[in-house]
Amino acid sequence: MSLFLTCPVESVERATSFYTALGRALSAEMSDHNVSCFAIAPEQYVMLGSREMYASVGGAEELTGGPETPSKVTVSFDLASREAVDEIVERAKVAGGRIGDTDDYPFMYQRQFDDPDGYHYSPFWMKPDTDTNA
């Protein structure tokens, strides 16, 4: 099963630049001037569409929100290391994202950022099991 997260954005060009700066690959065959599609994992995509396109497809103009509207969804995803989490958050910062909290739990390292349109992301690294009795 493929998964597509569709997000209305103020500027498709700005959103494309931001997600490219995060190191995500643009799927040209599923993108045009109204929408940019990025693979975020195998068979998982984020579609960044103009507010007009989003409203016309879903008939829900009142749901398109804006950067001043807090994201109603947090997109969490695991990365291979603590350094990978820090790297993507730093890329988000340089690309104009808003950086949030850092949580360093005994079992997980997690950071937060919002993209320029207010979508909230929470990359994390699950710490390997450690046997403190050994």
CYANA upper distance limits for C-alpha pairs under 8 A (distance plus 0.5 A):
  1 MET  CA     43 GLU  CA      7.70
  2 SER  CA     43 GLU  CA      5.20
  2 SER  CA     44 GLN  CA      6.29
  2 SER  CA     45 TYR  CA      8.50
  3 LEU  CA     43 GLU  CA      6.80
  3 LEU  CA     44 GLN  CA      5.21
  3 LEU  CA     45 TYR  CA      6.70
  4 PHE  CA     44 GLN  CA      6.45
  4 PHE  CA     45 TYR  CA      5.27
  4 PHE  CA     46 VAL  CA      6.16
  4 PHE  CA     47 MET  CA      7.21
  5 LEU  CA     45 TYR  CA      6.72
  5 LEU  CA     46 VAL  CA      5.19
  5 LEU  CA     47 MET  CA      6.43
  6 THR  CA     46 VAL  CA      6.39
  6 THR  CA     47 MET  CA      5.05
  6 THR  CA     48 LEU  CA      6.59
  6 THR  CA     49 GLY  CA      7.65
  7 CYS  CA     46 VAL  CA      7.88
  7 CYS  CA     47 MET  CA      6.58
  7 CYS  CA     48 LEU  CA      5.58
  7 CYS  CA     49 GLY  CA      6.70
  7 CYS  CA     54 TYR  CA      8.19
  8 PRO  CA     48 LEU  CA      6.44
  8 PRO  CA     49 GLY  CA      5.47
  8 PRO  CA     50 SER  CA      6.04
  8 PRO  CA     51 ARG  CA      5.38
  8 PRO  CA     53 MET  CA      8.49
  8 PRO  CA     54 TYR  CA      6.24
  8 PRO  CA     64 THR  CA      6.33
  8 PRO  CA     65 GLY  CA      8.41
  9 VAL  CA     15 ALA  CA      7.51
  9 VAL  CA     48 LEU  CA      6.67
  9 VAL  CA     49 GLY  CA      6.32
  9 VAL  CA     50 SER  CA      5.76
  9 VAL  CA     51 ARG  CA      6.23
  9 VAL  CA     66 GLY  CA      7.97
  9 VAL  CA    117 ASP  CA      6.43
 10 GLU  CA     50 SER  CA      6.76
 10 GLU  CA     51 ARG  CA      6.89
 10 GLU  CA     66 GLY  CA      7.80
 10 GLU  CA    117 ASP  CA      7.27
 11 SER  CA     15 ALA  CA      6.69
 11 SER  CA     50 SER  CA      6.92
 12 VAL  CA     16 THR  CA      6.45
 12 VAL  CA     33 HIS  CA      7.81
 12 VAL  CA     34 ASN  CA      7.12
 12 VAL  CA     35 VAL  CA      6.76
 12 VAL  CA     36 SER  CA      7.22
 12 VAL  CA     48 LEU  CA      7.01
 12 VAL  CA     49 GLY  CA      6.71
 12 VAL  CA     50 SER  CA      6.38
 13 GLU  CA     17 SER  CA      6.78
 14 ARG  CA     18 PHE  CA      6.74
 15 ALA  CA     19 TYR  CA      6.73
 15 ALA  CA     48 LEU  CA      7.38
 15 ALA  CA    116 PRO  CA      7.93
 15 ALA  CA    117 ASP  CA      8.39
 16 THR  CA     20 THR  CA      6.50
 16 THR  CA     26 LEU  CA      8.42
 16 THR  CA     36 SER  CA      6.81
 16 THR  CA     48 LEU  CA      8.26
 17 SER  CA     21 ALA  CA      6.59
 17 SER  CA     95 ALA  CA      8.34
 18 PHE  CA     22 LEU  CA      6.98
 18 PHE  CA     92 ALA  CA      7.82
 18 PHE  CA     95 ALA  CA      6.04
 18 PHE  CA     96 GLY  CA      7.94
 18 PHE  CA    115 ASP  CA      8.02
 18 PHE  CA    116 PRO  CA      8.44
 19 TYR  CA     23 GLY  CA      7.24
 19 TYR  CA     24 ARG  CA      6.29
 19 TYR  CA     38 PHE  CA      8.19
 20 THR  CA     24 ARG  CA      5.69
 20 THR  CA     25 ALA  CA      6.97
 20 THR  CA     26 LEU  CA      7.66
 21 ALA  CA     91 ARG  CA      6.90
 21 ALA  CA     92 ALA  CA      7.88
 21 ALA  CA     95 ALA  CA      6.76
 22 LEU  CA     88 ILE  CA      6.58
 22 LEU  CA     91 ARG  CA      5.97
 22 LEU  CA     92 ALA  CA      6.64
 22 LEU  CA     95 ALA  CA      8.32
 24 ARG  CA     38 PHE  CA      6.80
 24 ARG  CA     39 ALA  CA      7.30
 24 ARG  CA     40 ILE  CA      7.19
 25 ALA  CA     38 PHE  CA      6.21
 25 ALA  CA     39 ALA  CA      6.79
 26 LEU  CA     31 SER  CA      8.32
 26 LEU  CA     36 SER  CA      7.47
 26 LEU  CA     37 CYS  CA      6.38
 26 LEU  CA     38 PHE  CA      5.22
 26 LEU  CA     39 ALA  CA      7.48
 27 SER  CA     31 SER  CA      6.89
 27 SER  CA     36 SER  CA      7.98
 27 SER  CA     37 CYS  CA      5.89
 27 SER  CA     38 PHE  CA      6.07
 27 SER  CA     39 ALA  CA      7.32
 28 ALA  CA     32 ASP  CA      8.01
 28 ALA  CA     36 SER  CA      8.30
 28 ALA  CA     37 CYS  CA      7.89
 30 MET  CA     35 VAL  CA      8.49
 30 MET  CA     36 SER  CA      7.65
 30 MET  CA     37 CYS  CA      6.36
 31 SER  CA     35 VAL  CA      5.81
 31 SER  CA     36 SER  CA      5.04
 31 SER  CA     37 CYS  CA      5.99
 32 ASP  CA     36 SER  CA      6.90
 34 ASN  CA     49 GLY  CA      6.15
 34 ASN  CA     50 SER  CA      5.98
 34 ASN  CA     53 MET  CA      7.05
 35 VAL  CA     47 MET  CA      7.02
 35 VAL  CA     48 LEU  CA      5.84
 35 VAL  CA     49 GLY  CA      4.57
 35 VAL  CA     50 SER  CA      6.84
 35 VAL  CA     53 MET  CA      8.45
 36 SER  CA     47 MET  CA      6.23
 36 SER  CA     48 LEU  CA      5.63
 36 SER  CA     49 GLY  CA      6.96
 37 CYS  CA     45 TYR  CA      7.06
 37 CYS  CA     46 VAL  CA      6.27
 37 CYS  CA     47 MET  CA      4.99
 37 CYS  CA     48 LEU  CA      6.82
 38 PHE  CA     45 TYR  CA      5.95
 38 PHE  CA     46 VAL  CA      5.86
 38 PHE  CA     47 MET  CA      7.06
 39 ALA  CA     43 GLU  CA      7.80
 39 ALA  CA     44 GLN  CA      6.37
 39 ALA  CA     45 TYR  CA      4.93
 39 ALA  CA     46 VAL  CA      7.09
 40 ILE  CA     44 GLN  CA      6.17
 40 ILE  CA     45 TYR  CA      5.91
 40 ILE  CA     46 VAL  CA      7.37
 41 ALA  CA     45 TYR  CA      7.55
 49 GLY  CA     53 MET  CA      6.68
 49 GLY  CA     54 TYR  CA      6.55
 50 SER  CA     54 TYR  CA      6.70
 51 ARG  CA     55 ALA  CA      6.56
 51 ARG  CA     61 GLU  CA      8.33
 51 ARG  CA     64 THR  CA      6.75
 52 GLU  CA     56 SER  CA      6.63
 52 GLU  CA     61 GLU  CA      8.37
 53 MET  CA     57 VAL  CA      6.74
 54 TYR  CA     58 GLY  CA      6.82
 54 TYR  CA     59 GLY  CA      8.43
 54 TYR  CA     60 ALA  CA      8.33
 54 TYR  CA     61 GLU  CA      8.10
 54 TYR  CA     64 THR  CA      7.79
 55 ALA  CA     59 GLY  CA      5.61
 55 ALA  CA     60 ALA  CA      5.60
 55 ALA  CA     61 GLU  CA      4.93
 55 ALA  CA     62 GLU  CA      8.48
 55 ALA  CA     63 LEU  CA      8.37
 55 ALA  CA     64 THR  CA      7.45
 56 SER  CA     60 ALA  CA      7.97
 56 SER  CA     61 GLU  CA      8.06
 60 ALA  CA     64 THR  CA      7.80
 65 GLY  CA     69 THR  CA      6.31
 66 GLY  CA    117 ASP  CA      6.72
 66 GLY  CA    118 GLY  CA      7.49
 67 PRO  CA    116 PRO  CA      7.11
 67 PRO  CA    117 ASP  CA      4.82
 67 PRO  CA    118 GLY  CA      5.01
 67 PRO  CA    119 TYR  CA      8.44
 68 GLU  CA    118 GLY  CA      7.39
 69 THR  CA    118 GLY  CA      7.35
 70 PRO  CA    118 GLY  CA      6.78
 70 PRO  CA    119 TYR  CA      8.11
 71 SER  CA    118 GLY  CA      6.45
 71 SER  CA    119 TYR  CA      5.69
 71 SER  CA    120 HIS  CA      6.38
 73 VAL  CA    119 TYR  CA      8.08
 73 VAL  CA    120 HIS  CA      7.34
 74 THR  CA    119 TYR  CA      7.99
 74 THR  CA    120 HIS  CA      5.57
 74 THR  CA    121 TYR  CA      6.04
 74 THR  CA    122 SER  CA      7.21
 75 VAL  CA    120 HIS  CA      6.86
 75 VAL  CA    121 TYR  CA      5.30
 75 VAL  CA    122 SER  CA      6.57
 76 SER  CA    121 TYR  CA      6.34
 76 SER  CA    122 SER  CA      5.05
 76 SER  CA    123 PRO  CA      5.94
 76 SER  CA    124 PHE  CA      7.73
 77 PHE  CA    122 SER  CA      7.16
 77 PHE  CA    123 PRO  CA      5.49
 77 PHE  CA    124 PHE  CA      6.74
 78 ASP  CA    123 PRO  CA      6.30
 78 ASP  CA    124 PHE  CA      5.41
 78 ASP  CA    125 TRP  CA      6.00
 78 ASP  CA    126 MET  CA      7.82
 79 LEU  CA     84 ALA  CA      6.73
 79 LEU  CA     85 VAL  CA      6.89
 79 LEU  CA    123 PRO  CA      7.34
 79 LEU  CA    124 PHE  CA      6.55
 79 LEU  CA    125 TRP  CA      5.86
 80 ALA  CA     84 ALA  CA      6.99
 80 ALA  CA    125 TRP  CA      6.85
 81 SER  CA     85 VAL  CA      7.08
 81 SER  CA    125 TRP  CA      6.11
 82 ARG  CA     86 ASP  CA      6.88
 82 ARG  CA    109 TYR  CA      7.05
 82 ARG  CA    124 PHE  CA      8.11
 82 ARG  CA    125 TRP  CA      6.25
 83 GLU  CA     87 GLU  CA      6.50
 84 ALA  CA     88 ILE  CA      6.79
 85 VAL  CA     89 VAL  CA      6.83
 85 VAL  CA    110 GLN  CA      7.84
 85 VAL  CA    111 ARG  CA      7.57
 85 VAL  CA    123 PRO  CA      6.46
 85 VAL  CA    124 PHE  CA      6.62
 85 VAL  CA    125 TRP  CA      7.38
 86 ASP  CA     90 GLU  CA      6.58
 86 ASP  CA    111 ARG  CA      8.20
 87 GLU  CA     91 ARG  CA      6.68
 88 ILE  CA     92 ALA  CA      6.64
 89 VAL  CA     93 LYS  CA      6.72
 89 VAL  CA     99 ILE  CA      7.72
 89 VAL  CA    111 ARG  CA      7.80
 89 VAL  CA    112 GLN  CA      7.94
 89 VAL  CA    113 PHE  CA      7.16
 90 GLU  CA     94 VAL  CA      6.74
 91 ARG  CA     95 ALA  CA      6.60
 92 ALA  CA     96 GLY  CA      6.83
 92 ALA  CA     97 GLY  CA      5.45
 92 ALA  CA     98 ARG  CA      8.09
 92 ALA  CA     99 ILE  CA      8.22
 92 ALA  CA    113 PHE  CA      7.64
 92 ALA  CA    115 ASP  CA      7.74
 93 LYS  CA     97 GLY  CA      5.29
 93 LYS  CA     98 ARG  CA      6.84
 93 LYS  CA     99 ILE  CA      6.88
 96 GLY  CA    115 ASP  CA      7.85
 96 GLY  CA    116 PRO  CA      6.96
 97 GLY  CA    113 PHE  CA      6.97
 97 GLY  CA    114 ASP  CA      6.02
 97 GLY  CA    115 ASP  CA      5.20
 97 GLY  CA    116 PRO  CA      6.03
 98 ARG  CA    113 PHE  CA      6.01
 98 ARG  CA    114 ASP  CA      5.60
 98 ARG  CA    115 ASP  CA      7.12
 98 ARG  CA    116 PRO  CA      7.92
 99 ILE  CA    112 GLN  CA      6.60
 99 ILE  CA    113 PHE  CA      4.90
 99 ILE  CA    114 ASP  CA      7.03
100 GLY  CA    111 ARG  CA      7.49
100 GLY  CA    112 GLN  CA      5.24
100 GLY  CA    113 PHE  CA      5.78
100 GLY  CA    114 ASP  CA      8.16
101 ASP  CA    111 ARG  CA      6.32
101 ASP  CA    112 GLN  CA      6.00
102 THR  CA    109 TYR  CA      8.18
102 THR  CA    110 GLN  CA      6.33
102 THR  CA    111 ARG  CA      4.88
102 THR  CA    112 GLN  CA      7.06
103 ASP  CA    108 MET  CA      8.42
103 ASP  CA    109 TYR  CA      6.39
103 ASP  CA    110 GLN  CA      5.58
103 ASP  CA    111 ARG  CA      6.68
104 ASP  CA    108 MET  CA      6.74
104 ASP  CA    109 TYR  CA      5.09
104 ASP  CA    110 GLN  CA      6.89
105 TYR  CA    109 TYR  CA      6.50
106 PRO  CA    127 LYS  CA      8.09
107 PHE  CA    126 MET  CA      6.58
107 PHE  CA    127 LYS  CA      5.67
107 PHE  CA    128 PRO  CA      8.03
107 PHE  CA    129 ASP  CA      8.23
108 MET  CA    124 PHE  CA      7.32
108 MET  CA    125 TRP  CA      6.19
108 MET  CA    126 MET  CA      4.94
108 MET  CA    127 LYS  CA      5.71
109 TYR  CA    124 PHE  CA      6.04
109 TYR  CA    125 TRP  CA      5.74
109 TYR  CA    126 MET  CA      7.00
109 TYR  CA    127 LYS  CA      7.65
110 GLN  CA    122 SER  CA      7.08
110 GLN  CA    123 PRO  CA      6.40
110 GLN  CA    124 PHE  CA      4.66
110 GLN  CA    125 TRP  CA      6.97
111 ARG  CA    122 SER  CA      6.11
111 ARG  CA    123 PRO  CA      6.38
111 ARG  CA    124 PHE  CA      6.97
112 GLN  CA    120 HIS  CA      7.74
112 GLN  CA    121 TYR  CA      6.25
112 GLN  CA    122 SER  CA      5.09
112 GLN  CA    123 PRO  CA      7.28
113 PHE  CA    120 HIS  CA      6.40
113 PHE  CA    121 TYR  CA      5.84
113 PHE  CA    122 SER  CA      7.10
114 ASP  CA    118 GLY  CA      5.78
114 ASP  CA    119 TYR  CA      5.68
114 ASP  CA    120 HIS  CA      4.92
114 ASP  CA    121 TYR  CA      6.51
115 ASP  CA    119 TYR  CA      5.89
115 ASP  CA    120 HIS  CA      7.28
115 ASP  CA    121 TYR  CA      8.42
